[in-house]
Amino acid sequence: SFRKYLCRGTVNVLAESTMIAIAHNINKLHRKIQSGKIGQHLFELKTA
């Protein structure tokens, strides 16, 4: 639900974008942990 940046300037916008990306990844990891899908792969791993 990100709509606009709260600060001005290239450095500040980059910092805010990085924080949003980290928060998004933490949220995804939390949902995976809660649903019990950690450690599972979508496909079987191929062996050489």
HELIX and SHEET records of a PDB file:
HELIX    1   1 THR A   10  SER A   35  1                                  26    
END                                                                             
